[in-house]
Amino acid sequence: MKLIVAKKAGFCMGVKRALEMVLDRAREENNDIFTYGPMIHNPQVVSLLSLKKISSSRDLDDFSEEVVCFISAHGISPERRKSLKATGACICDASCPDVVKVQGIIKKYALKGYSTVIFGDRGHTEVEGLLGFSAGNGMVINSVAEVDELPPLEKVCLVSQTTRNMDEFRRVADAVRARFQEVEVFNTICSSTLSRQEEVIEISERST
């Protein structure tokens, strides 16, 4: 069996940036450092951070004025950010800039009265954070088949979790446009995800 390692394998820009931020802070910080939830869903990285005395927690009781708290690359909802600030912890935001951009889109259109539809994975940290910007009017769908399960909506703002598949998102967008009259579609899949999907297709074509 031949094993091919993609040239673009590894961490994306947002994750690299977040890890650099927390590791740089660990070199100069005397206070305890926590990440709000795992910085990244990677056991090796979690072990590395643990060796650097960087802990992970979602329990607000673990945060205080003596703690530095890093928000992961996945981002966080406004309500959760407010709760973290109330603990007195020093908040360091390592949210991926691409995720922050999606948050801004959702917030802008929620203020205009749009319902937010997110193409993504229910329960994913990024998606849960994005929902927090929808003013209580956000829904998550995981496939084009779920478009028909959405309730009647007057105005729809459609975005994607930044790491979803582009072809699937296009199909979802077409289905949403076909079902609802007023729809704003934003392709919010990040460039790192797109380039990796393209490389996988290229490798598979070369291997056949």
One Martini backbone bead per residue (centre of mass of N, CA, C, O) as a GRO file, in nm:
protein
  208
    1MET     BB    1   0.095   0.037   0.023
    2LYS     BB    2   0.038   0.374  -0.057
    3LEU     BB    3   0.148   0.673   0.103
    4ILE     BB    4  -0.011   0.996   0.097
    5VAL     BB    5   0.099   1.321   0.169
    6ALA     BB    6  -0.025   1.608   0.195
    7LYS     BB    7   0.091   1.928   0.157
    8LYS     BB    8  -0.172   2.048   0.337
    9ALA     BB    9  -0.111   1.925   0.586
   10GLY     BB   10  -0.247   2.022   0.890
   11PHE     BB   11  -0.266   2.321   1.016
   12CYS     BB   12  -0.435   2.589   1.020
   13MET     BB   13  -0.418   2.920   1.064
   14GLY     BB   14  -0.607   2.944   1.314
   15VAL     BB   15  -0.464   2.726   1.488
   16LYS     BB   16  -0.177   2.831   1.482
   17ARG     BB   17  -0.240   3.101   1.610
   18ALA     BB   18  -0.358   2.994   1.877
   19LEU     BB   19  -0.108   2.833   1.970
   20GLU     BB   20   0.094   3.065   1.971
   21MET     BB   21  -0.051   3.239   2.180
   22VAL     BB   22  -0.052   3.035   2.423
   23LEU     BB   23   0.257   2.968   2.424
   24ASP     BB   24   0.364   3.254   2.458
   25ARG     BB   25   0.218   3.309   2.728
   26ALA     BB   26   0.345   3.069   2.892
   27ARG     BB   27   0.645   3.193   2.893
   28GLU     BB   28   0.531   3.474   3.073
   29GLU     BB   29   0.335   3.328   3.279
   30ASN     BB   30   0.221   3.285   3.622
   31ASN     BB   31  -0.049   3.226   3.573
   32ASP     BB   32  -0.308   3.055   3.505
   33ILE     BB   33  -0.393   2.847   3.217
   34PHE     BB   34  -0.682   2.855   3.010
   35THR     BB   35  -0.914   2.683   2.815
   36TYR     BB   36  -1.220   2.708   2.654
   37GLY     BB   37  -1.181   2.439   2.603
   38PRO     BB   38  -1.052   2.298   2.351
   39MET     BB   39  -0.829   2.420   2.124
   40ILE     BB   40  -0.818   2.120   2.002
   41HIS     BB   41  -0.902   1.813   1.826
   42ASN     BB   42  -0.604   1.693   1.966
   43PRO     BB   43  -0.431   1.482   2.164
   44GLN     BB   44  -0.138   1.587   2.127
   45VAL     BB   45  -0.196   1.885   2.193
   46VAL     BB   46  -0.322   1.844   2.469
   47SER     BB   47  -0.063   1.722   2.589
   48LEU     BB   48   0.123   1.962   2.540
   49LEU     BB   49  -0.038   2.169   2.708
   50SER     BB   50  -0.017   2.012   2.973
   51LEU     BB   51   0.296   2.033   2.994
   52LYS     BB   52   0.251   2.365   3.001
   53LYS     BB   53   0.010   2.418   3.206
   54ILE     BB   54  -0.250   2.382   3.015
   55SER     BB   55  -0.584   2.409   3.058
   56SER     BB   56  -0.920   2.262   3.041
   57SER     BB   57  -1.243   2.445   3.051
   58ARG     BB   58  -1.619   2.496   3.129
   59ASP     BB   59  -1.588   2.585   3.424
   60LEU     BB   60  -1.645   2.881   3.584
   61ASP     BB   61  -1.504   2.804   3.862
   62ASP     BB   62  -1.202   2.809   3.723
   63PHE     BB   63  -1.247   3.121   3.710
   64SER     BB   64  -1.035   3.416   3.761
   65GLU     BB   65  -0.812   3.670   3.838
   66GLU     BB   66  -0.576   3.427   3.829
   67VAL     BB   67  -0.671   3.391   3.522
   68VAL     BB   68  -0.607   3.272   3.196
   69CYS     BB   69  -0.827   3.303   2.907
   70PHE     BB   70  -0.880   3.103   2.621
   71ILE     BB   71  -1.007   3.134   2.314
   72SER     BB   72  -1.074   2.951   2.068
   73ALA     BB   73  -1.085   2.916   1.723
   74HIS     BB   74  -1.408   2.863   1.732
   75GLY     BB   75  -1.520   3.036   1.940
   76ILE     BB   76  -1.792   3.248   2.082
   77SER     BB   77  -2.044   3.353   2.254
   78PRO     BB   78  -2.160   3.636   2.395
   79GLU     BB   79  -2.270   3.508   2.657
   80ARG     BB   80  -2.011   3.352   2.734
   81ARG     BB   81  -1.823   3.594   2.742
   82LYS     BB   82  -1.972   3.739   2.969
   83SER     BB   83  -1.930   3.514   3.183
   84LEU     BB   84  -1.620   3.520   3.180
   85LYS     BB   85  -1.580   3.818   3.259
   86ALA     BB   86  -1.729   3.789   3.541
   87THR     BB   87  -1.479   3.627   3.676
   88GLY     BB   88  -1.201   3.812   3.603
   89ALA     BB   89  -1.065   3.707   3.378
   90CYS     BB   90  -0.820   3.691   3.137
   91ILE     BB   91  -0.900   3.763   2.807
   92CYS     BB   92  -0.809   3.559   2.520
   93ASP     BB   93  -0.845   3.593   2.170
   94ALA     BB   94  -0.831   3.296   1.935
   95SER     BB   95  -1.006   3.350   1.714
   96CYS     BB   96  -1.081   3.297   1.408
   97PRO     BB   97  -1.115   3.522   1.157
   98ASP     BB   98  -1.325   3.357   0.995
   99VAL     BB   99  -1.526   3.324   1.229
  100VAL     BB  100  -1.568   3.625   1.289
  101LYS     BB  101  -1.696   3.686   1.016
  102VAL     BB  102  -1.948   3.511   1.057
  103GLN     BB  103  -2.051   3.650   1.308
  104GLY     BB  104  -2.098   3.925   1.166
  105ILE     BB  105  -2.309   3.834   0.963
  106ILE     BB  106  -2.521   3.730   1.158
  107LYS     BB  107  -2.560   3.989   1.320
  108LYS     BB  108  -2.644   4.177   1.089
  109TYR     BB  109  -2.899   4.001   0.993
  110ALA     BB  110  -3.048   3.986   1.261
  111LEU     BB  111  -3.101   4.299   1.274
  112LYS     BB  112  -3.282   4.261   0.994
  113GLY     BB  113  -3.464   3.983   1.049
  114TYR     BB  114  -3.306   3.729   1.008
  115SER     BB  115  -3.271   3.401   0.953
  116THR     BB  116  -3.050   3.152   1.063
  117VAL     BB  117  -2.857   2.929   0.853
  118ILE     BB  118  -2.658   2.645   0.938
  119PHE     BB  119  -2.402   2.467   0.787
  120GLY     BB  120  -2.361   2.188   1.010
  121ASP     BB  121  -2.263   2.073   1.329
  122ARG     BB  122  -2.414   1.965   1.584
  123GLY     BB  123  -2.231   2.080   1.871
  124HIS     BB  124  -2.026   2.242   1.759
  125THR     BB  125  -1.835   2.490   1.870
  126GLU     BB  126  -1.870   2.688   1.637
  127VAL     BB  127  -2.180   2.666   1.604
  128GLU     BB  128  -2.259   2.750   1.890
  129GLY     BB  129  -2.136   3.031   1.863
  130LEU     BB  130  -2.298   3.132   1.616
  131LEU     BB  131  -2.585   3.115   1.741
  132GLY     BB  132  -2.530   3.361   1.944
  133PHE     BB  133  -2.576   3.579   1.684
  134SER     BB  134  -2.907   3.521   1.611
  135ALA     BB  135  -3.120   3.617   1.825
  136GLY     BB  136  -3.275   3.327   1.853
  137ASN     BB  137  -3.271   3.274   1.504
  138GLY     BB  138  -3.138   2.969   1.482
  139MET     BB  139  -3.022   2.711   1.248
  140VAL     BB  140  -2.940   2.360   1.187
  141ILE     BB  141  -2.782   2.195   0.910
  142ASN     BB  142  -2.644   1.876   0.756
  143SER     BB  143  -2.832   1.880   0.491
  144VAL     BB  144  -3.032   1.896   0.216
  145ALA     BB  145  -3.271   1.731   0.343
  146GLU     BB  146  -3.321   1.955   0.583
  147VAL     BB  147  -3.461   2.190   0.437
  148ASP     BB  148  -3.762   2.074   0.453
  149GLU     BB  149  -3.757   2.102   0.786
  150LEU     BB  150  -3.796   2.383   0.778
  151PRO     BB  151  -3.947   2.648   0.856
  152PRO     BB  152  -4.114   2.912   0.794
  153LEU     BB  153  -3.947   3.181   0.610
  154GLU     BB  154  -3.883   3.504   0.513
  155LYS     BB  155  -3.571   3.545   0.607
  156VAL     BB  156  -3.243   3.434   0.483
  157CYS     BB  157  -2.932   3.334   0.638
  158LEU     BB  158  -2.661   3.171   0.479
  159VAL     BB  159  -2.424   2.953   0.630
  160SER     BB  160  -2.098   2.812   0.717
  161GLN     BB  161  -1.907   2.609   0.828
  162THR     BB  162  -1.563   2.637   0.771
  163THR     BB  163  -1.532   2.289   0.731
  164ARG     BB  164  -1.700   2.233   0.493
  165ASN     BB  165  -1.838   2.123   0.203
  166MET     BB  166  -1.878   2.277  -0.097
  167ASP     BB  167  -2.078   2.101  -0.258
  168GLU     BB  168  -2.286   2.081  -0.031
  169PHE     BB  169  -2.337   2.384  -0.001
  170ARG     BB  170  -2.448   2.434  -0.284
  171ARG     BB  171  -2.694   2.248  -0.252
  172VAL     BB  172  -2.815   2.396  -0.013
  173ALA     BB  173  -2.843   2.674  -0.147
  174ASP     BB  174  -3.037   2.585  -0.372
  175ALA     BB  175  -3.262   2.482  -0.179
  176VAL     BB  176  -3.311   2.748  -0.028
  177ARG     BB  177  -3.381   2.922  -0.274
  178ALA     BB  178  -3.626   2.740  -0.364
  179ARG     BB  179  -3.797   2.778  -0.089
  180PHE     BB  180  -3.712   3.080  -0.051
  181GLN     BB  181  -3.747   3.414  -0.129
  182GLU     BB  182  -3.542   3.544   0.094
  183VAL     BB  183  -3.187   3.521   0.019
  184GLU     BB  184  -2.870   3.497   0.192
  185VAL     BB  185  -2.550   3.401   0.066
  186PHE     BB  186  -2.258   3.260   0.244
  187ASN     BB  187  -1.931   3.178   0.180
  188THR     BB  188  -1.763   3.037   0.483
  189ILE     BB  189  -1.545   2.874   0.369
  190CYS     BB  190  -1.231   2.818   0.406
  191SER     BB  191  -0.936   2.818   0.229
  192SER     BB  192  -0.807   2.568   0.359
  193THR     BB  193  -1.038   2.375   0.301
  194LEU     BB  194  -1.049   2.408  -0.005
  195SER     BB  195  -0.753   2.326  -0.074
  196ARG     BB  196  -0.780   2.038   0.047
  197GLN     BB  197  -1.009   1.936  -0.129
  198GLU     BB  198  -0.856   1.974  -0.396
  199GLU     BB  199  -0.616   1.784  -0.327
  200VAL     BB  200  -0.776   1.524  -0.290
  201ILE     BB  201  -0.881   1.512  -0.578
  202GLU     BB  202  -0.605   1.510  -0.717
  203ILE     BB  203  -0.496   1.250  -0.585
  204SER     BB  204  -0.726   1.059  -0.674
  205GLU     BB  205  -0.678   1.101  -0.981
  206ARG     BB  206  -0.376   0.998  -0.981
  207SER     BB  207  -0.454   0.702  -0.846
  208THR     BB  208  -0.644   0.582  -1.095
   0.00000   0.00000   0.00000
